Amino acid sequence: MKLEIRTPEKSLFAGEVTSLRARAVDGEIGILPNHAPLVTMLETGKIKFSLPTKEEVTIESGQGFLIVRKNQVNILLRA
């Protein structure tokens, strides 16, 4: 699935991933390919995702929004 992580100023990541974990307001969530559409608020914490090469990437994040639609995950973070 495609993942894009942005702040108002810049793109932090854009590319293909095989899974994603993030801290939503009501607990940690996991996203896999073909996930149902979803919009949720994110809390300050870590966003972890796996690349097709099996490498795991961790990004420290502030609050923001996570949107899932048609195998596309968009994360919009505050600056």
N, C-alpha and C positions, 0 to 999 in steps of 0.2 A: 504494500500500500504506500501511497505517497504521504510524506509528512513535511509540513512547513511550519517553522517556529519563527515568529517575528515580534519585534518591539516596534513602537512608532518610528524609531530611527533607522533600524536595520534588520536584515534577515540573519537569524542565528543558525538556522539549518534548513536545507531543502534537499530532499532526496527520498530514496526508497528505504523502507524499514519493514521488518517482519513482525515486530511487536512493540508495544509502548506501554509504560506505566507512568502515572502521574497522580499527584495528590489533589483530589477534588474537595469541595467544601464538606462533603459528607463521607469522606474516606478515600483510600487509594483505589484507583480504577485501572483496569487493564484493557487494552485495545488490541485486537487481532484483525487480520484481513477479513473483509466482509462483515464487519461489525454493523449493528443497526444504527440508524441515524441518531445522533446525540448532540446536545448542547449542554455544557456544564461550566460552572465557575471553578477556577483553580485557586488553591491556597499556595502560600509560599512553601517551597520545598524543592524536591528534585524531580526532574523528568528523565526517565531512563528509557532508552530504546535500543533495539537490536538491529544491526545492519544485515543485509543478505550475506555478508562475509562472516557472520556469527559474532562480530565485534560488538560489545555493548558500550554505549555512549551515555554519559550522565551530564545533564545541564542543570545548574542551580537556577531556580526561577522564582520570580515574585508572583503576585496575583495576576490572574488573567482569565481567559476563556479558552475552552477546548471545543472544537466543532468537528463532528465526524459526519461525512456524507459521501456515499459512492466510492469507498476505498480511498478517500482523501481525508487526512486529519490536518486541521489548521489550528495552531495555537497562537493566540494573540496575548502578549504579555505587556504589563505596564513597564515603563522605562525604568 
